Amino acid sequence: MALHDIPNPFPYPTPAHTPPNESNIPLTVLVSSRAVIYDQDNNLVVSPATISISPQSGTILSILPTVLPASSFPPNTTYIDHTPHLLLPGLVDAHVHLNEPGRTEWEGFNTGTRAAASGGVTTVIDMPLNAIPPTTTVSGLQEKIKAAEGQCWVDVGFYGGVIPGNAHELLPLVEAGVRGFKGFLIESGVDEFPAVSSSDIALAMTTLANSPTTLMFHAEMIPPITDSVGDDVQKSLPPLAPTGPLTSYSTFLSSRPPAFETYAIEEVLSLAHLAPNLPLHIVHLSAIQAIPLLREARNRGVKITAETCFHYLALASEDVADGDTRHKCCPPIRNSINRIGLWNELSHPDSVIQTIVSDHSPCTPELKLLPEHLSHLCGGRITPDEIIGVNGEVLTKEEAEEKEKGDFFASWGGISSVGLGLPILWTEATARSSSTKAPLAITDVVRLCAVNTAKQVGLSHRKGALRPGLDADICVFDDGKEWRVGREAMLFRNKVSPYQGKIMRGQVKETWVRGQKVFEREGGNGEFVGKGGMPVGRLILERRRV
């Protein structure tokens, strides 16, 4: 069943003619001439809207498809007219690495969720790696919960991990409230999260076959005959016979061809019969060659979907300069023809790509091995006397400086972008609107980045849409604002991102989480105006129901 096939438990109600204006309980009311809401036929539309919110419960009380004046409400109402800006549901970023505890020099709950809030993201789902310990056991989840409490500016859920030997932990993790599970078909790059074999996948599928969860895969595998890189995702030895300099992106790209993805997806599909009712999901799909495999499987009833990422839709391999390892990720950013193919698939009426996410996977500037001119641009520090490597190894300053700067194989792979996704996607969508037969509308952005991501993690009853009864998670978006991405706009811990310096179209003005404004551009307290200037995010630990 596709994500959009899941019955919606909250059909759009017939709105009352008047809002609840006789109550003595204070209300918050947000209005605009443009909001993405549901019409009477349950279609996403852009419409005028009046959204009444209960500050007590943090939920939406009513939505009217018109702009009512402040005089329609009691005098103690907080009434804000955001016209002409768009009111959108807060985005649900279903693929974020926050790395805490254990690798907090890379990222953390506080900095990562601040960045999310600044970009209209009101819920993030944290991946089971690269924290130490990983979320592969209930005790590992408990450690992560302890680290996150009181630090989050938006709501945070958690995935569990599938690794060799932890099948007995999977059902307890379901009971503990994880939103799904992720496994790697290729080495992850961190020692504590090894790759799974076919037998491990089969055991995970049969274990979770009747559970309310989703089983997700990093779908890269080395085909049996290949002259390619070693089986390590994030950093690796170069191929036995490199096709060019290790500082050239084309050398790296040729070492991870589309066959890596198609071979892995074929492996997953070959085992899908073991759990026919279990939703399967391919994370960060890059290669368009995998799309026909997924479509054919869906046509024969396999419950499988895929996501792609902002960077695969916005960046192209031929534009990556030598040594600019800010662009390194796995699967890799491919060429512009591949990028066009992904955009075309998004407009397909039964697209296999159901969601778009950030896959925010940061690290320290030192681990990116940036050349000096880029290191300075990213605020790189003077090399410390000791550097902690990916797996805890200690490198002296001299050993670190011996590594070749700009080496795409030795540098960490991951793109930093949490909180930038909405303007990235809107910039690219509007640039293509005149040349694409079915351009991506703002309603499609909401569907792909909020409605469907919430469904993917079993949160449609709370998140992902502007509907009465759901959490009042709201993004105020100025879709016409043009601005340049400077270091000050990158609120994640390490200011290392390929988007630095790029011109964006569309900027988030405010972010509301459960009826509380947490971010206001040019507001006080460094723009974070939550409850007393403190984080208001909650941890989502309820047992998944669907």
C-alpha positions as CSV (number, residue, x, y, z in Angstrom):
1,M,0.0,0.0,0.0
2,A,1.4,3.4,-0.9
3,L,1.6,6.1,1.8
4,H,-1.2,8.1,0.1
5,D,-3.4,4.9,0.3
6,I,-3.5,4.9,4.1
7,P,-7.0,5.9,5.2
8,N,-6.9,9.4,6.8
9,P,-8.4,9.3,10.3
10,F,-9.2,13.0,10.2
11,P,-11.4,13.8,7.2
12,Y,-11.9,17.5,6.7
13,P,-15.0,18.6,8.7
14,T,-17.7,21.0,7.5
15,P,-16.5,24.2,9.1
16,A,-18.8,26.0,11.5
17,H,-20.1,29.4,10.4
18,T,-18.6,31.1,13.4
19,P,-15.5,30.4,15.5
20,P,-15.7,29.6,19.2
21,N,-16.1,33.2,20.2
22,E,-18.0,32.8,23.4
23,S,-15.3,31.0,25.4
24,N,-13.3,32.7,28.3
25,I,-10.3,30.5,27.5
26,P,-7.7,32.5,25.6
27,L,-7.3,31.5,22.0
28,T,-4.5,32.0,19.5
29,V,-5.7,32.7,16.0
30,L,-3.5,32.8,12.9
31,V,-5.0,34.0,9.6
32,S,-3.7,34.6,6.1
33,S,-5.0,35.1,2.7
34,R,-3.0,32.0,1.7
35,A,-2.7,28.7,3.6
36,V,-2.3,25.1,2.6
37,I,-5.3,23.3,4.0
38,Y,-7.8,20.6,2.9
39,D,-11.0,21.3,1.1
40,Q,-14.3,19.5,1.5
41,D,-13.1,16.8,-0.9
42,N,-10.0,16.1,1.1
43,N,-7.7,17.8,-1.4
44,L,-4.8,20.0,-0.5
45,V,-5.5,23.5,-1.7
46,V,-4.2,27.0,-1.2
47,S,-7.0,29.0,0.4
48,P,-7.6,31.9,2.8
49,A,-7.7,30.5,6.3
50,T,-8.5,31.3,9.9
51,I,-6.8,28.8,12.2
52,S,-8.0,28.8,15.9
53,I,-5.5,27.2,18.3
54,S,-5.8,26.1,21.9
55,P,-2.7,27.2,23.8
56,Q,-3.7,24.8,26.6
57,S,-3.7,21.6,24.4
58,G,-1.4,22.9,21.7
59,T,-3.9,21.6,19.1
60,I,-5.9,23.1,16.2
61,L,-9.5,23.8,17.3
62,S,-10.9,24.9,13.9
63,I,-10.0,25.9,10.4
64,L,-12.2,28.2,8.4
65,P,-11.5,28.7,4.7
66,T,-11.8,32.5,5.0
67,V,-10.1,35.3,6.8
68,L,-12.1,36.5,9.8
69,P,-11.4,39.8,11.5
70,A,-10.0,40.1,15.0
71,S,-13.4,41.4,16.1
72,S,-14.9,37.9,15.6
73,F,-13.0,36.7,18.6
74,P,-12.9,37.5,22.3
75,P,-10.7,40.4,23.4
76,N,-8.3,38.1,25.1
77,T,-7.4,36.3,21.8
78,T,-3.9,36.5,20.4
79,Y,-4.7,37.3,16.8
80,I,-2.0,37.5,14.1
81,D,-2.6,38.2,10.4
82,H,0.2,36.8,8.3
83,T,-1.1,37.9,4.9
84,P,0.3,37.6,2.3
85,H,2.7,34.9,3.6
86,L,1.8,31.2,3.4
87,L,0.7,29.2,6.4
88,L,2.0,25.7,6.0
89,P,1.9,22.7,8.3
90,G,5.3,22.3,10.1
91,L,7.5,20.0,8.1
92,V,8.3,16.5,9.4
93,D,12.0,15.7,8.5
94,A,12.0,12.0,8.7
95,H,15.8,11.5,8.2
96,V,18.1,13.4,10.5
97,H,21.4,12.4,12.3
98,L,21.7,14.3,15.6
99,N,24.7,12.2,16.8
100,E,24.1,12.7,20.6
101,P,25.3,11.2,22.8
102,G,28.8,10.2,21.8
103,R,29.6,12.4,18.8
104,T,28.3,15.8,20.1
105,E,31.2,17.6,18.5
106,W,29.4,16.7,15.2
107,E,25.9,17.8,16.2
108,G,23.5,17.6,19.1
109,F,19.9,17.8,20.0
110,N,20.0,21.5,20.9
111,T,21.8,22.8,17.8
112,G,20.2,20.4,15.4
113,T,16.7,21.1,16.5
114,R,17.4,24.9,16.6
115,A,18.4,24.6,13.0
116,A,15.3,22.6,12.2
117,A,13.0,25.2,13.8
118,S,14.6,28.0,11.8
119,G,13.5,26.3,8.7
120,G,9.9,25.5,9.5
121,V,10.6,21.9,10.6
122,T,8.5,21.1,13.7
123,T,9.3,17.4,14.0
124,V,12.5,15.5,13.3
125,I,13.1,11.7,13.4
126,D,16.6,10.9,14.6
127,M,18.5,8.1,12.9
128,P,19.8,5.2,15.0
129,L,23.4,6.1,14.1
130,N,25.9,8.0,14.5
131,A,25.3,8.4,18.3
132,I,27.2,6.2,20.8
133,P,25.6,4.0,21.7
134,P,23.5,3.5,18.6
135,T,19.7,3.0,19.0
136,T,20.0,-0.8,18.4
137,T,18.9,-1.8,21.9
138,V,16.3,-0.5,24.4
139,S,19.2,0.6,26.7
140,G,20.7,2.6,23.8
141,L,17.3,4.3,23.2
142,Q,17.2,5.1,26.9
143,E,20.6,6.7,26.7
144,K,19.5,8.8,23.8
145,I,16.3,9.9,25.6
146,K,18.4,11.1,28.6
147,A,20.6,13.1,26.3
148,A,17.7,14.7,24.5
149,E,15.5,15.7,27.4
150,G,15.2,19.4,27.8
151,Q,17.3,20.2,24.8
152,C,14.9,20.1,21.8
153,W,13.4,23.1,20.1
154,V,11.0,20.9,18.0
155,D,9.4,17.5,18.7
156,V,11.8,14.5,18.2
157,G,11.1,10.9,17.4
158,F,13.6,8.0,17.1
159,Y,14.3,5.2,14.8
160,G,15.8,1.9,15.9
161,G,18.6,0.2,14.1
162,V,19.0,-3.3,12.6
163,I,22.5,-4.8,12.9
164,P,23.7,-8.4,13.0
165,G,22.7,-10.1,16.2
166,N,20.1,-7.6,17.6
167,A,16.9,-9.3,16.3
168,H,15.8,-9.9,19.9
169,E,15.8,-6.2,20.5
170,L,13.5,-5.2,17.7
171,L,10.1,-5.9,19.2
172,P,11.0,-4.3,22.5
173,L,12.1,-1.2,20.6
174,V,8.7,-1.2,18.9
175,E,7.1,-1.2,22.3
176,A,9.4,1.5,23.5
177,G,8.1,3.8,20.7
178,V,10.6,3.9,17.9
179,R,9.1,5.1,14.6
180,G,10.7,2.5,12.4
181,F,14.0,0.7,11.8
182,K,17.0,1.2,9.5
183,G,19.7,-1.2,8.4
184,F,22.7,-0.8,6.1
185,L,23.4,-3.2,3.2
186,I,27.0,-1.8,3.1
187,E,29.3,-0.8,5.9
188,S,28.1,2.4,7.5
189,G,31.4,3.9,8.3
190,V,31.0,3.7,12.1
191,D,32.2,0.5,13.9
192,E,29.2,0.3,16.2
193,F,26.7,0.0,13.3
194,P,27.8,-2.8,11.0
195,A,26.1,-3.9,7.8
196,V,23.5,-6.6,7.6
197,S,23.6,-9.7,5.5
198,S,20.7,-11.3,3.6
199,S,20.1,-13.6,6.6
200,D,20.0,-10.6,8.9
201,I,17.4,-8.9,6.7
202,A,15.3,-12.0,6.5
203,L,15.3,-12.3,10.3
204,A,14.4,-8.7,10.7
205,M,11.5,-9.0,8.2
206,T,10.0,-12.1,9.9
207,T,10.5,-10.6,13.4
208,L,8.7,-7.4,12.4
209,A,6.2,-8.9,10.0
210,N,3.1,-8.1,12.0
211,S,4.3,-5.0,13.9
212,P,3.2,-1.4,13.3
213,T,6.5,-0.2,11.9
214,T,8.5,0.4,8.8
215,L,11.7,-1.4,7.8
216,M,14.1,0.9,6.0
217,F,17.4,0.3,4.1
218,H,20.5,2.2,3.1
219,A,20.4,0.5,-0.3
220,E,24.0,0.3,-1.6
221,M,25.8,-3.0,-2.2
222,I,28.9,-3.8,-4.2
223,P,27.9,-6.0,-7.2
224,P,29.9,-9.3,-7.4
225,I,32.2,-8.0,-10.1
226,T,33.3,-4.4,-9.9
227,D,36.4,-2.3,-9.8
228,S,35.3,0.0,-7.1
229,V,35.7,1.4,-3.7
230,G,35.8,-0.7,-0.5
231,D,32.6,-1.5,1.3
232,D,32.6,1.5,3.6
233,V,30.0,4.2,3.2
234,Q,31.4,7.3,4.8
235,K,35.2,7.0,4.2
236,S,37.1,4.4,2.3
237,L,40.2,3.3,0.4
238,P,40.2,4.4,-3.2
239,P,39.5,1.8,-5.9
240,L,42.3,-0.5,-6.9
241,A,42.5,1.3,-10.2
242,P,41.3,4.9,-9.6
243,T,39.9,6.6,-12.7
244,G,41.5,9.9,-11.8
245,P,42.7,12.1,-8.9
246,L,41.2,11.4,-5.5
247,T,40.4,15.1,-5.2
248,S,38.3,14.9,-8.3
249,Y,34.6,14.3,-7.7
250,S,34.3,12.4,-10.9
251,T,36.7,9.8,-9.5
252,F,34.6,9.4,-6.5
253,L,31.3,9.3,-8.5
254,S,32.6,6.6,-10.8
255,S,33.5,4.4,-7.8
256,R,29.8,4.3,-6.7
257,P,27.8,3.7,-9.8
258,P,24.0,3.3,-9.9
259,A,24.5,-0.5,-9.8
260,F,25.3,-0.2,-6.1
261,E,21.7,1.0,-5.5
262,T,20.0,-1.3,-8.0
263,Y,21.8,-4.4,-6.7
264,A,20.9,-3.6,-3.1
265,I,17.2,-2.9,-3.9
266,E,17.0,-6.2,-5.8
267,E,18.3,-7.9,-2.7
268,V,15.6,-6.3,-0.5
269,L,12.9,-7.1,-3.0
270,S,14.0,-10.7,-3.2
271,L,13.2,-11.1,0.5
272,A,10.0,-9.0,0.6
273,H,7.8,-12.1,0.4
274,L,8.8,-13.0,3.9
275,A,6.8,-10.2,5.4
276,P,4.1,-9.2,2.8
277,N,2.3,-6.8,5.2
278,L,5.4,-5.0,6.4
279,P,6.0,-1.6,4.9
280,L,9.5,-1.4,3.4
281,H,11.3,1.9,2.6
282,I,14.4,2.9,0.7
283,V,16.2,5.8,2.2
284,H,18.0,8.6,0.2
285,L,17.3,7.2,-3.3
286,S,19.8,8.7,-5.7
287,A,20.0,6.6,-8.9
288,I,17.0,6.9,-11.3
289,Q,17.9,3.4,-12.6
290,A,16.3,2.0,-9.4
291,I,12.9,3.6,-10.1
292,P,11.6,0.9,-12.6
293,L,12.5,-1.8,-10.1
294,L,10.5,-0.1,-7.4
295,R,7.6,0.6,-9.6
296,E,7.4,-3.0,-10.9
297,A,7.5,-4.2,-7.3
298,R,4.7,-1.9,-6.2
299,N,2.6,-2.9,-9.2
300,R,2.8,-6.5,-8.0
301,G,1.8,-5.5,-4.5
302,V,5.0,-5.1,-2.6
303,K,4.7,-2.5,0.1
304,I,7.7,-0.4,-0.7
305,T,8.3,3.3,-1.0
306,A,11.4,5.5,-1.3
307,E,12.5,8.9,-0.3
308,T,15.0,11.3,-2.0
309,C,16.9,14.2,-0.5
310,F,17.1,17.9,-1.1
311,H,20.7,17.6,-2.3
312,Y,19.9,15.1,-5.0
313,L,17.2,17.5,-6.3
314,A,19.3,20.7,-6.1
315,L,22.9,19.7,-6.8
316,A,24.7,18.0,-9.8
317,S,28.0,16.2,-10.0
318,E,29.4,18.3,-12.9
319,D,29.2,21.4,-10.7
320,V,31.3,20.0,-7.8
321,A,34.7,21.7,-7.8
322,D,37.9,19.7,-7.1
323,G,38.4,19.1,-3.4
324,D,35.0,20.4,-2.4
325,T,34.2,17.5,0.0
326,R,31.2,19.4,1.4
327,H,29.3,17.6,-1.5
328,K,30.4,14.1,-0.5
329,C,27.6,11.8,0.6
330,C,26.6,8.2,-0.1
331,P,24.8,7.4,-2.4
332,P,26.6,10.2,-4.3
333,I,25.1,13.3,-5.9
334,R,24.8,12.3,-9.5
335,N,24.7,14.3,-12.8
336,S,22.1,16.8,-14.0
337,I,20.4,14.2,-16.2
338,N,19.9,12.0,-13.2
339,R,18.6,15.1,-11.3
340,I,16.1,15.8,-14.0
341,G,14.9,12.1,-13.8
342,L,14.2,12.5,-10.1
343,W,12.2,15.6,-10.7
344,N,10.2,13.9,-13.4
345,E,9.5,11.0,-11.1
346,L,8.1,13.4,-8.5
347,S,5.5,14.5,-11.0
348,H,4.5,10.9,-11.8
349,P,0.9,10.1,-10.7
350,D,2.1,7.0,-8.8
351,S,5.6,8.1,-7.9
352,V,7.7,5.6,-6.1
353,I,9.3,8.6,-4.3
354,Q,6.8,9.4,-1.6
355,T,8.9,11.7,0.6
356,I,11.7,14.3,0.5
357,V,14.0,14.6,3.5
358,S,17.3,16.2,4.5
359,D,19.5,13.3,5.6
360,H,21.3,15.8,7.6
361,S,24.6,14.0,8.4
362,P,27.2,16.5,9.7
363,C,30.7,16.1,11.1
364,T,33.5,18.4,12.2
365,P,35.4,20.5,9.6
366,E,38.5,18.4,10.2
367,L,36.8,15.2,9.2
368,K,35.7,16.8,5.9
369,L,39.4,17.3,5.0
370,L,38.5,20.7,3.4
371,P,41.1,22.5,1.4
372,E,42.4,25.6,3.0
373,H,40.3,28.1,1.1
374,L,37.1,26.1,1.9
375,S,38.1,25.5,5.5
376,H,38.5,29.2,6.0
377,L,35.1,29.9,4.3
378,C,33.4,27.4,6.7
379,G,35.1,29.0,9.7
380,G,37.6,26.2,10.0
381,R,39.7,26.2,13.2
382,I,43.4,26.0,13.6
383,T,44.2,22.3,13.6
384,P,44.1,21.2,17.3
385,D,46.9,19.1,18.8
386,E,44.8,16.0,18.6
387,I,41.8,15.1,16.4
388,I,39.3,12.4,17.2
389,G,38.6,10.3,14.2
390,V,35.3,8.8,13.1
391,N,35.7,5.7,15.3
392,G,37.4,7.3,18.2
393,E,41.0,6.9,17.0
394,V,43.2,9.8,18.1
395,L,45.3,11.5,15.4
396,T,48.1,13.9,16.2
397,K,48.2,17.3,14.5
398,E,51.0,16.1,12.4
399,E,49.2,12.9,11.3
400,A,46.0,14.9,10.5
401,E,48.0,17.3,8.4
402,E,49.5,14.5,6.4
403,K,46.1,13.6,5.0
404,E,45.5,15.0,1.6
405,K,43.0,17.9,1.7
406,G,40.0,17.5,-0.6
407,D,40.3,13.7,-0.8
408,F,36.8,12.5,-1.5
409,F,37.6,9.0,-0.4
410,A,39.1,9.8,3.0
411,S,36.7,12.5,4.0
412,W,33.5,11.9,5.9
413,G,30.4,11.6,3.7
414,G,27.3,13.6,4.7
415,I,25.5,16.7,3.7
416,S,24.5,19.3,6.3
417,S,21.2,21.0,5.5
418,V,18.6,20.6,8.3
419,G,16.4,23.7,8.4
420,L,17.4,24.6,4.8
421,G,15.2,22.1,3.0
422,L,12.1,24.2,2.4
423,P,13.9,27.0,0.7
424,I,16.2,24.6,-1.2
425,L,13.2,22.7,-2.6
426,W,11.2,25.8,-3.3
427,T,14.1,27.5,-5.1
428,E,14.5,24.5,-7.3
429,A,10.8,24.0,-7.9
430,T,10.2,27.6,-8.9
431,A,13.3,27.6,-11.2
432,R,11.8,24.6,-13.0
433,S,8.2,25.9,-13.1
434,S,8.4,27.3,-16.6
435,S,10.2,24.3,-18.2
436,T,8.4,21.4,-16.5
437,K,5.1,19.9,-17.6
438,A,4.0,19.3,-14.1
439,P,5.8,21.7,-11.8
440,L,6.0,21.1,-8.1
441,A,3.4,23.3,-6.4
442,I,3.5,24.4,-2.8
443,T,0.8,21.8,-2.1
444,D,3.1,19.1,-3.4
445,V,5.9,20.4,-1.1
446,V,3.5,20.0,1.8
447,R,2.5,16.5,0.7
448,L,6.1,15.3,0.2
449,C,7.7,17.0,3.2
450,A,4.9,17.0,5.8
451,V,1.8,14.8,5.0
452,N,3.7,11.8,3.7
453,T,6.7,12.0,6.1
454,A,4.2,12.0,9.0
455,K,2.5,8.9,7.6
456,Q,5.8,7.2,7.0
457,V,6.6,7.3,10.7
458,G,3.0,6.7,12.0
459,L,2.3,10.2,13.1
460,S,-0.6,11.3,10.9
461,H,-2.9,11.5,13.9
462,R,-0.8,14.3,15.3
463,K,1.5,15.8,12.7
464,G,2.0,16.8,9.1
465,A,-1.2,18.7,8.2
466,L,-3.3,21.7,9.2
467,R,-6.4,19.9,10.4
468,P,-8.7,20.3,13.5
469,G,-7.5,18.0,16.3
470,L,-3.8,17.8,15.2
471,D,-0.9,19.5,16.8
472,A,-0.7,23.2,16.0
473,D,2.6,22.9,14.2
474,I,2.8,25.8,11.7
475,C,5.3,27.3,9.4
476,V,4.9,30.9,8.2
477,F,6.6,31.0,4.8
478,D,7.5,34.0,2.7
479,D,7.7,32.3,-0.7
480,G,8.9,35.3,-2.6
481,K,11.8,36.3,-0.4
482,E,15.3,36.0,-1.9
483,W,18.3,35.7,0.3
484,R,21.8,34.3,0.4
485,V,22.9,31.4,2.7
486,G,25.5,32.8,5.0
487,R,27.2,31.2,8.0
488,E,24.6,32.9,10.2
489,A,21.8,31.1,8.5
490,M,23.3,27.7,9.2
491,L,22.3,27.0,12.8
492,F,23.6,23.4,13.0
493,R,26.8,23.0,15.0
494,N,29.4,22.9,12.2
495,K,29.0,25.5,9.4
496,V,30.0,23.1,6.7
497,S,27.5,22.9,3.9
498,P,27.5,23.0,0.0
499,Y,24.6,25.5,0.2
500,Q,26.8,28.2,1.7
501,G,26.7,31.3,-0.6
502,K,23.8,30.1,-2.7
503,I,20.8,32.4,-3.4
504,M,17.5,30.9,-2.1
505,R,13.9,31.8,-2.9
506,G,11.6,31.5,0.0
507,Q,12.3,32.1,3.7
508,V,10.6,30.9,6.9
509,K,9.4,33.9,9.0
510,E,8.0,32.0,12.0
511,T,7.7,28.5,13.4
512,W,5.1,27.3,15.8
513,V,5.3,24.0,17.7
514,R,2.1,22.8,19.3
515,G,0.7,26.3,19.4
516,Q,3.8,28.0,20.8
517,K,5.9,30.3,18.6
518,V,9.5,29.0,18.9
519,F,11.2,30.9,16.1
520,E,10.6,34.4,14.8
521,R,13.0,35.8,12.2
522,E,14.5,39.0,13.5
523,G,12.8,38.3,16.8
524,G,14.3,38.6,20.3
525,N,16.5,36.1,22.1
526,G,18.5,35.3,18.9
527,E,15.2,34.7,17.1
528,F,14.2,31.8,19.4
529,V,11.2,33.2,21.3
530,G,9.8,30.0,22.8
531,K,8.6,29.6,26.4
532,G,10.8,31.9,28.3
533,G,13.5,31.5,25.6
534,M,13.7,27.8,26.5
535,P,13.3,24.7,24.3
536,V,9.7,23.5,24.1
537,G,10.1,20.3,22.0
538,R,8.9,17.0,23.3
539,L,10.1,13.5,22.7
540,I,7.7,11.3,20.8
541,L,7.8,7.9,22.6
542,E,4.2,6.7,22.1
543,R,3.9,3.2,20.7
544,R,3.3,3.4,16.9
545,R,-0.2,2.3,16.0
546,V,0.0,2.1,12.2
